Amino acid sequence: RKPPNLPPGIWGWPLLGTFPSQDIPMAEQVKALKQKYGDIFTWRIGGQLHIFLSGYEVIKTAMNRLEFSNRPQIYSLDMFSDHIQAGIVNTSGKVWQNSRRFALKHLINMGMGKNSYESVILNEVISLIKDFENFVGNPGQLPWSINVAVLNVIWRIVADRRYEVDDEEIHRFQMLQSKLFDDVSPVLAKYDHMPWIGKIVPHRVTRWLGAEEFYQITRQLMAYHRKCIAEHKAVLDLANPRDYVDYYLLEMEAQKDNPDSTLSELDLAISLNDLFVAGSETTASTIRWAIFYLAKHQDVQAKVHKELDSVLDRGQLPTLELKSRLPYLEAVTGEVHRLISLLALSVPHASTENTSLNGYNIPKGAVIVTSIECCHTDPELWERPNDFYPEHFLSEDGQVLKNRDGFLPFSVGKRVCPGEALANMELYLFLGGLLQNFHFQLPEGEDLNPKRNPRDRFVNAVKPFKVIISKRG
Ligand code: HEM
């Protein structure tokens, strides 16, 4: 039965509601419904009540309230932990709070000191530049070393290790990562809309119906994380923790008699997986998108080069200390985030209890979907919403406009991306280092269809494109 006073929208057929079109990206469908129903609307999909938020103010209000901080059931992500609550991304309540608190504390603490993120990233920038030099000249796809560099940053943080670009191990690991973002099996896509099926059908049967390949990927990725934890346990030195895994194992031991602790080896393995899955393809894809837009907009690239040349000597790399002197580069990064809306519909939340929002009732368990893309393309907030226009992020005197209303590539509120500072540091240092050394150009006639694949899940991954890389003299 339809609960009273829901936001306006689509209720659909008894039991099933109305399914989204398979041919139009979900983010586009949400944009069209915003025109009809406004900033908050209902859409019952597969019998599950969804509340879509598409206006910046209502998103900010809701995301800052704990009542909207749960995750709904996401069957494919549950497969990693054999359907047990563990890790950061796909958990609710106490497990989420404990794992997220640990991650936030350690991502901040470990960013300082002698192995600061800046030095870790700069080390990767140097390797990346060296590798790009091998690709100077002929048109081709961007080197795969971008992914290795981004993965290495996470490996250094979590396990104090890194890989050379030609190491087969990192190739295998990356292949598994990227498969997660490929078309997921149609069976799992159905479960996303109708998670109650997963409660009725035994997991074995689901795998047999078409989820076996995805399941095997989850097993292989989990094997990496479990091995990494076992290796750390074998040499754990209480007095000298080195990395995320060491600190976690120590904290787990310290909390072992605390009944409220939810730290466990499974939780650690899933947290590691979360950091890789949430932090690698996202950052690497944004770097690729940025190079695409700069190659397409030669005038913008020329301005970035001019700014770099006014601050740095040839051979010098941009560092964090110099960031405030490179406002145009920062504006370009902001504009890339805005225009690509990498996670156009963020990651879904769920309401923890019966509550209200903007005068409407929101029942417990409703799936809350925020449209980041609607905010990033709102003509009330952006002068030229559909163009690549870095000036959106610059004041008249050329200073960076911080905290712009309607800008939320990392979401906002209680579950805001805990990797935001790290990701932005990577984007600045990687792009700055590459642009200081190279010029990028699209071959004649090359373009990228910026349209999304309707079957992309979560991430608006960049499609392959060709580029000509030249060394700057
Ligand atoms: C360009 C790069 C990135 C973008 C655009 C991005 C964006 C996002 C967004 C939109 C969310 C969903 C927040 C929500 O549920 O409301 C998220 C969650 C998350 N991100 Fe990122 N992210 C990026 C990089 C990273 C990095 C580098 C890391 C860590 C190494 C990371 C770790 C996470 C985690 C663990 C979550 C789950 C947070 C939670 O559920 O409490 N992300 N990210």
Boltz pocket constraint, residues with backbone or C-beta under 6 A from the ligand:
constraints:
  - pocket:
      binder: B
      contacts: [[A, 88], [A, 89], [A, 90], [A, 91], [A, 100], [A, 154], [A, 274], [A, 275], [A, 276], [A, 278], [A, 279], [A, 280], [A, 282], [A, 283], [A, 286], [A, 342], [A, 343], [A, 346], [A, 347], [A, 348], [A, 408], [A, 409], [A, 410], [A, 411], [A, 412], [A, 414], [A, 415], [A, 416], [A, 417], [A, 418], [A, 419], [A, 420], [A, 422], [A, 423]]
      max_distance: 6.0
